[in-house]
Amino acid sequence: MIERGAEVINYILGITPTRLEDLPAIFSGNGKNLFPYFLDVFNAMMKAQCVIFTSFYELEPQAIYTLKATLPFPIYCVGPLIPHNTLDSITNDANLEYFKWLDSQYASLGSFLSVLKEQMNEIIGGKRESGVRYFLVARGDTKQVQEACGEMGLVVPWCDQLKGLCHSSVGGFLTHCGWNSTIEGVYAGSFMSLEGDEIKEMRRNSSKFKKACRQALSKGGSSETNLDAFVRETLKCQ
């Protein structure tokens, strides 16, 4: 798999042409040890009466359409399941130091679960050389990381990520790509900074998915409609 990483495959139903190296880790390396467990989960799923996804239809319509056409039971996309209803209280958090800092900046936001010391040093070095202000959420000795970052950045052990991403000062998002972080980034309209024409395309896509995400959650949106349908079907079973 590693040797053929750049090879593009286009025969998986519901998925656009994808490089082998971009497939989930369960298909290569040590991740293959988990493949039997995933296979058991999918086999067990065939006994289900329905499946609920925490995504929303507009984000991946081709995949959802294929699953609906293939599986013998209903599929409900009810996401994103994030605390978006609490965003109105952002002004109540104005006393938090990192919000005060964001109020006076234009910055990128980064979040990390756990990385090796060498990796963190590379991240800090790259950020410092970029000349871009940044707000970094990192576990461990944040004081030491802050000293290494200098005056261009602010380092904290935790923040309300969704509210931080929705802050008008945040212009980009560097993340470990967990599902919650990804979907919160989509909701906030965050994007990764690229060069040249790519950044224009990324801005357009970020804006498009942000709008689609919020429409899905709105009154009459696809996620609300799917959730209502799921509740109705559940009540019929009682």
N, C-alpha and C positions, 0 to 999 in steps of 0.2 A: 504493500500500500504506500509506504514512504517513497519508494523509488518511482512510483507512478502518480505521485501527488498532484502534478500539474495536469494530469489527464482529465478531460471533461466528459462527464457522463450525462446523457440526455434521455434515458429510457425509464426513469422512475416516475410513475404516474403522479401527477399533482405537484411535482417539483421542477422548477426551471433548471436548465443546464447548470451543473455544479461540478467543481473540481473535487477529485477524490479526497484531497487534503482538507476540504471544508466540510466533509461529512462528520457526524458526531463521533466522539472518541471511542464509542463501543465497537467501531468497525476496524480499529487499528491499535497497535501497541498493546500496552497493559489493559487498555479499555476493553479489549476483546474478552477479558475474563468475566465482564459483566453481561456479555451478550446473552448467555443462557437465561439470566434472570429477566432481562427485557423481553425475551421470547416468551417466557412463562406469563408475563404480564399481558402481552398482546393475545396470547391464546386464551387466557382467562377472560379478557375483554369481550370475546365473542359470545360469552354467556350473559352479557349485560343487557339491560332493557333500553339503555341510552348511554351517551357519553357527553360529559360537560367539559368544555375547554375554557380556560381563563384568557383566551385570546379573543379577538373580535374579527368578524367575517371580512371586513374591508382590508385588514392587514395581510391576509393570506387567502384570498378567495379561491385560487386554483386548487390549493391543497384541501380546503374545506369542501369544495364542490366534489373533488375526487373521492374523499372519504364518504360523503353522503351518498354518492352513486355506488360505492363499493360495499359499505357495511349495511347489515340488515336491520338497523335500528336508528332512531333519531339521534342527531348530533346538535348540541346547543352550544353556541359560542356566547358567553355572557361577560366577557372581560372588556376592559382590563379591571381586575379586582384590586384596585389601589384606593387609598383614602382620599379621593379627589374632592369629596364633600367637605373636607376639613380645610381646604385651601383658603376659604374666606376668612379663616382665623389667623392668617399670616401676619396681620398687623399686631395681633396679640403677642407675637414672638419678637417684636421689635427690640425688646430689651436684651435679646441674646446677642452676644458679642459678634458672632459670625454674620448675623444679619446686618448689624451696624457696619461691619466691614464691607459686605456686599453692596450696601446702599451707596457706597462711595467708589465703587470699582466697576470695571468691565473685565470679567475673568472667565476662565474655564474651570470646570469642576471635575475633580477626579475622585474615584472611590476604589478601594482595594480591600479584598478579604485578607489574604496573607501572601506575602511575596518574600523571596530570599533577600538577604541584605544586599547582595550584589545587584539584584534586580531593582531594588528601591534606589540604590545609588545611581543607577543608570537613568531611572525615571526622574529623579531630582536633578541630575546633571543636564538631562535633555530639556527639562522645564526651565532651568536657570538660563541655559544658553538661548532658549527661544525668545526671551525678552517679553513673554506674555505673562500677565498676572494670573494667578491660579489659586483655587481654593481646594485643598487636598484633605480628604478624609482617610485617615490611616490608623491602623491599630498599633499598639506597642508604644515605644518611647516617642511621643509626638514632639516633646521638647527638643530632642536631638534632631529630628527631622526638620523642625522649624528652623533651627540654627543653620542647618545645611541649606535650606531653601532661601534664607535671607529675607529681604524686605519685599520681594516680589510676590510672595505667597503667604497664605494663612493655612495652618495645619491644625486640625481638630480630630479628636478620637471618634466623634459621632456628630451627625447632624440630621435634621429632618430632610431626607434626600429629595423627596418630591417637591417640597416647598422651596428647597434650594435650587432645584432645576428650573422651577417656574419663576424664579427671581429674574427680573429684567436685566440684571448685570451679567448673568451667565450666558456666555456665547458658545460654549462647547462642552462636551462631556466625555471624559476618559474613564472607562469602566471595565470591570472584570467580566462583563457581559452575562451576568446571571439574569434569569428571566424577569424578575421583579425590576431590576435596574434597567433592563432593556425596555420594558413596557412603560416604565415611568419616564424614560427618556423620550419615547414616542409621544406620550401624552403631553410632555412639556415642549415638544418640537425641537429637542436638542439635536445637534449634529456634530460629526467629527470634522475637524479642520483639515482640508486637503488643499492642493495647489491648483492654480489655473482654472480651467473649465470645470474640473471635478467639483470644486467648492460650490459653484453655481448650481450644479445638478443636485448636490447634497442639500443645499438650502431649499430648493424646490421640493424635493422628496420629504424633507423634514416638515415643511409647512403643510404638504398634502396629507401626510400621515397624522399630523397633529389635528388637523381639521376632521379627518375621518374618524379618529379615535373619539373625539368629543361628540361627534354626531352619533356614533354608536351608543354612547352613554346617555344621550339626550332623550327627551320624551318622544316615543315612537321610533327610536333608533333601533338598529339591528340587535344590539345586546339586550336592551330592555324588552324587545319583542320576543327574543329567544327565552329570556328568563320567565316571562309571563306564560309562554307556551309550555315550558318545563313544569311550572307550578300547576297549570291546568291538567297536564297529563298525570302528575303525581296525585292530585286530588281525585282523579277518576279511579285510581287504584285502591282508594280507601274503601 
